[in-house]
Amino acid sequence: MQFYAADDAAVGDLVAELIRAGGFDPVSVGGLDQSIRIEMFGDLHEYGALGRVVTKTEALKVI
Amino acid sequence: MIVPARRRLSGRRPPWTSPRRGDGGCPGCTRPSAAPDLDGWAITERLLSDLAPLADRIWLVIDDVHELGPDALRQLELLVLRVPPGLRFVLATRHDVRLGLHRLRLEGELTEIREPDLRFTLAEARELLETSGVELPEAAVVMLHERTEGWAAGLRLAALSLAGHPDPARFAAGFSGTDRTVAEYLLAEVLDRQRDEVRRLLLRTSILEGVNGELADLLTGDTGGERVLLDLEQANAFVISLDGSRSWFRYHHLFAGLLQLELRRTAPVEAAALHRTAAGWLAEHGYPVEAIRHAQAAGDWGLAAGLLADHWPGLHLDGQAATTHELLAGFPSSVRAVDAGLAAVAAADELAYGSLGAAERYLGLAERGTASAPDARRAQAQLLVGIVRLLVVRQRGDLPTVAEEVRRLQALADAPDATHYDLAPAARAALGQDLRAMALIGLGITEVWTGRFQEAERHLERGVALARRIGRPFLEFTGLAHLAAVEMFRSYARAAERGRQALELAERHGWASDPAAGTACMVLATIRTWQGRLDEAEPWVQRAERTLAADAQPATGHVICYIRGLLELARGRDADALAALRAAEPLARRLAAPHYTVPRARALPVHALVRLGETEAAEQALADLAGQDRDHGETRIATAVLRLAQDDPHAANFAAGGQDFLLAGRDQEAARKIASDLDGHAEVVSVDEAVDRADVLIIAVWPDDFKELIAQYGGRLAGKVIVDPSNPVGPVGQGGYRKVIGAQESSGQILAGLLPAGARLVKAFGTLSAPHPVRGRLAGARARGAVLRRGRRRRRRPGR
C-alpha cells in the first residue's frame, strides 16, 4: 500500500496507476494540503505517528 | 627594605651619608667621626643655620636610618621639619622607624616608597639582566624573577654570578638561596644579625612552607615563636605574613633555601625528626596534604601511607585528583604495591592519569592486600577498595557490577558500624552522606551510559541534591554533567542549562579538564550539531576533546569520538567523520555493556562510506555489525542509505510490474548498471532527455535539490506531472533526522508553489518501508515514462 496526495483527480489517477505498476495498492489521502500527513513525522508516515508500514485495509481506516 | 642595589643601578651616585650602628647621631655632619664628643642637638642647630641661606635645591640621602638610636632619630626629625624648602631628604631604612613625619604626610610633602614599589617587575628584571650583559631565555628570566620574588639585590647577585657563566640557563634553573653570592649576602646581612634563639627558630622551621607560632614552638621546643615571627616580619627580614591576621608566615624563597642548607649543614640528623613532628601537627590540625608531604620527607612511609589512605576519600570528593597524583608520586613504587590502602589510591589515580588496565591491576593488589592488612587498617582499606571499585567498574559501563558496588557502599553508609570503621559519630554521619551521594551518582552515570535514562535521572537528581546539601561541589558537578546528557533527549534548553551549571562549577574549582567537564561540553556540542549550528558546535567538541583520557575512561572517550564523527558528517567532511568513528570502536570494545552511543557510532560509518562512494566497504561495515546493533534504528537508516545508493527501489518495482520507463541520473554508469538488471524495462537517458520525453517525472532527491531542478528546467516542466517523494528532513544523528522546515509546513505544498504554470504535483512514493530519500537521489517516471534519479555527487542518470 502507498499513499498519494494530488489536487487534480486525473493526475492523481495517473500516479495511482504507477503505484499499482510498482506492485502497491494506491490510497489517496486527498489534496496537496494533506501531503504533510505522508511526509516524515506526518501521522500517515512510517516514521511519524503510524510507526510502521500498514496494509490497504488498515490505511483506509486511518485516513 | 633593602635598597642600595637598586639605587646603584641608576648610575648616578647621590651624596651618601650612612650613620654607623650605635652612633650617637650627626646624620648631616660631613665629618661625623672627627668630633665624637659633639652634642647631636648642637650639630643639628648649627646645620640648620648653615643651610638656611641655601638657594639651590639640594637632595640629602641618608641610608640605613634603621641603625639610628632614639636621640638621633629625634634630631633627624627636627632637621627634616625645619630645613629650608629647597632641601629634600631621601631616607632609606630596612623597616619603619619612629620619625614624627605624619604632619608632612598630611601636607602631601612625604613620598613613601615601600617594598611592593621596590620589587622589580618581570620587565625590570629582564632589563637588569640585559644591562648586565646576561642573555637568558624567557623561561629562565621568569624563573629567576620568581625565585628572587623581584628582590633587587637578589637579582643583582644573580646577574653578577651569571655574567660569564658557561651555561646561564642551567644556572638560572638552579639558582637559589644556596648560591654562594646570595648565601653570603643573606648570612651576613640577615641571619648572622639574629639572636641565637631566633636563628634556631629560623633553621628548624625552614622545612615548612608555612609556619605559625604554635608550630614554631613545637619544632624549637621553645616558646614565644609567634613574637619572633612578628618581629622578623616587622623588620623586613625576609619573613612574609600569609594572612590578614598575621598568624601564618613564610620565608622569602631565597632565604628559605639558605636556611634549609644551613640546617643540613649544622644539624643533619634532625631534619627527619622535624619533618615527622610537623607531619603530626599538620595532620591533627586539618592540613592532611602538607602532613603527608612532611611524612614523606621524613621517610616515614607507614605514616605517609596511613595519612593518604585516611584522607583520600576527602581529596577525591573534592576533585583533588592532581594533588593525589603528586602525593602518590612521592612514594617509592615498592611501598605503593604492598600497602592495600595506597594501592587502592593508586588505582583511582590511574583512572585520572593512566589507564583502566593499570587501575584494575592496582585494584587487584589492593583487594589482596586488604585480606592480609592488620586489623586496625583493614576496615579502612575495605572502604577505600569499595569506593575505588565503584569508580573502576563504572568506566566499563558494567551496570550489574556497579549496582552491586552501590549496594555495598549504601549498606556501609546506612549502618557504619563503629567497630567496622573507627570514626567519631559526626565524622561517621558525614562519611555516610558522602558515600550515599557517591553511590547515587555512580549508579546514575552507569544508567546514562547504558541508556536507562529514567532511572539515571532519578538517581542523578537525588545525588546532586544531596551533594549540594552536604557541600560536595565535585559530586554535584559530576552529577549535573551527566544529568545534562539525560536531558539532551528531551529538552535542549534544560540540557544546555545543566551543562552550563556543571561547567560553571568546573571553572570555579579548577576541574575544567576533568572527564565530567568533557561530558558537559559533549552535551553542548551535540545540541548545536542537532540544531545544525555546526560552527558553534566545533569549540565545544574541541573542549571535550581536551579532557579526553580515553585509556582510562573509555565510556566518556567513546561519546566524544562519536560527537566528533557526527559533527564532521553533518559538515560533509566524510573522511574525517570516518576517522573519528573508527577511533571510537576500540573504546566500544572495552565496555562491558552496550553503551547508548555504541550502535549509533557503528552505523554512522556506513553513511560516511556511502557518501565517499565506497559502497562495498559500506556493505562490509554493515555485515560486520552484530545482531543487537543490526536492529538499532540508526543501523536500519544506514542500511536504507546504502540500498538506495546501490539500487533504485522505484525502478526495480516498476520493472517487476512490467512498466517501461526512462532512468536518469548524473552518474550514467551507475544508471546503466541498475538498468541492466531490469530486463530491458529501463532506458538510460540524460536528465535533459528525460525531462523532454517523460510525461510523469518522479524526482527522488532532497527538497533543496528539487528546488534547484525546478529553477533549472522552469518552463520545460509545463504540462508534466511531477511526483514528489521528498521528505523535508536532514540527517543529524540520534535516530537520524529532523524536520528542516516549519512543523506545520509540508515539502509537497512548498514545491508545488514553485512549479511553473501547467506543471502539476502529486505527493507519493515517500513512505516506502526503506523510505528515506537519500541525499543526491532523484527518481522520476510516467506511465510510459521516466524515473529521474540523481546519483552520488549529483551525477544524474536517466533510463526507460
Interface residues (C-beta under 8 A of the other chain):
Chain A: Q2 F3 Y4 A5 A6 D7 D8 V11 G12 L14 V15 E17 L18 I19 R20 A21 G22 G23 F24 P26 L32 D33 S35 I36 I38 E39 M40 F41 G42 L44 H45 E46 Y47 V53
Chain B: H650 N653 F654 A656 G657 G658 Q659 V696 I698 V721 V723 D724 S726 N727 P728 V729 Y737 K739 Q744 E745 S746 S747 G748 Q749 A752 R760 L761 V762 K763 A764 F765 G766 T767 L768 S769 P771 H772 A781 R782 A783 G785
